[in-house]
Amino acid sequence: MELNWTYFFSLFSMAMFWRAVVTVVELGTLSWLIGLGLGFGVASAELSSLTVLRYVAKVYVWFFRSVPLLVLLVFVFNMPQIFPSAGPLLAIPFISGLISLVLTETAYMAEIHRGGLISVSKGQREAGRALGLGFLGIQARIVVPQAFRISLPTLVNEYVTVIKLTSLVSVISLPELLMTGQRLYSQNFLVMETLLAVAVYYVLIVSVFGAAFHWLERRLDLQRRQPSTLDDSRCAQLRASLATPALVHASGPEPGAPLALEMCNITKRYGEHTVLDDIHLRVAAGDVICLIGPSGSGKTSLIRTINALEPIQTGEIILFGESYLKAGDNPHDRSVRAGVRRIGMVFQNFNLFPHLTVLDNILMAPHYHRAADPAQMRDVALGLLDKVGLLAHAYKYPHQLSGGQQQRVAIARALALQPDIMLFDEPTSALDPELVGDVLKVIQSLAKEGMTMLIVTHEMEFALNISDRVVFMEGGHLKLDVSPEVLRSQPNPNEILQRVRKFMGLSSAADSTGGQA
């Protein structure tokens, strides 16, 4: 039996089918959008530190992924038999279908969102905390934009699935595409022609919205964006319009001023393992202190406790004479975050925000904290980029820069909040040897301007040349805290000084000096 092609094509001019298309698009899109929002909430609950929230979310996802949608549709539509007061609402097939689809989609969306959220590296959140952003600020400005880009292909696929699942709503007599087709072929018995037309309508809907989502994916794909480098004339114009900022506003400590930083009786443990044991460290304003020592000695843990990235088990940290952080303090407290804003942090692996341009990376924290007028903040950010030699790259994305350039952007980002203290966690260890020099020059310029700095480094010659004090750590203890001059020339050194000289590759020179003495 041949298909009735005349009848088949006539189905595309029937108003009832186009009304059914509108119903499918409305039902599918609303279910997808509401499920998208609610699913994010459920995913956040799944990742919450609160046990009750976490388990409630997991049970929700487990249950609604397990119940067939068809069963859920019939149950919701007939719920007025149990709760008569719900009758006026649930008797409307569109409402019952929407509720059923949302309940199901929320569970699936939650898992998609959870996959996107856990794909955003821990370093991104830590960079936000180091800039003084609160939990919601980190989520909204850093985590969610990245997670959405990661999840978008799967979310698009879920939209297609929702559109097709709307056909199941025909069991509760909603006049969507399949129900409309069923009514027609029950009258004329032209089953194949009618179902083929229904299939074409679904393909049309999916194709149109799929093309729109594909355009969105391309727009959000940072890898497709071409590097935007400013030419020399444009850079010159920008420089002429900027008041070039000093990297540091304070040239040194005032007489009688309190210490910039005091670490008193600091102990840090990971489980039963003690990584910092009764640390006492005093840092005057303008001091440059290099922390050295073997791997695992606690250097990185020490500077991470200073800006509340790691909790401490005992002790207190005092910032410019005021108590800033004690054992047991919540790092998200407003008072702690106010202290964090005074402490800039440069990470070993840069931790730039990949979804933002170089300029926007620098502007994020000042905008969040409303540090100044937007135009003024932009001028300061461009001035900082000029200071670190990257003005021409202001509108590039981090992945379009070399490692050394990314680290210099990270330094400019930390300086944008005009911190009083800068922390550097092995700023050159992730760089190729030829890129190290550019980063070290920027740090040296900070030292010359009087910035208070604590630097974890394995660059021993750099540590000797730039620092006022070299602190040697081992086994979670501060073993030695001396000036570079003592390391270079102290006659008749004690045992620990000899060990540090050997660690820094100064043993031969030190022995020679000691022998001459």
Buried (B, 14 or more C-beta within 10 A) or exposed (E): EEEBEEBBEEBEEEEBBEBBBEBBBBBBBBBBBBBBEBBBBBBBBBEBEEEEBBEBBBEBBEEBEEBEBBEBBBEBBEBBEEEEEBEEEBEEBBBBBBBBBBBBBBBBBBBBBBBBBBEBBEBBBBBBBBBBBBEEBBBEBBBBBBBBBBBBEBBBEBBBBBBBBBBBBBBBEBBBBBBBBBEBBEEEEBEEBBBBBBEEBBEEBBEEBBEEBEEEBEEBEBEEBEEBEBEEEEBEEBEEEBEEBEBBEBEEBEEEBBBBBBBBEBBBBEEEEBBBBBBEBBBBBBBBBBBBBEEEBBBBBBBBBBBBBBBBEBBBBBBBEEBBBBBEBEBBEEEBBEBBBBBBBBBBBBBBBBBBBBBBBBBBBBBBBEBBEEEEBBBBBBBBBBBBBBBBBBBBBBEBBBBBBBBBBBBBBBBBBBBBBBBBBBBBEBBEEEBBEBBBEBBBBBBEBBBBBBBBBBBBEBBBEBBBBBBBBBEBBBBBBBEBEBBBEBEEBEEEBBBBBEBBEBBEBBBEBBEEE
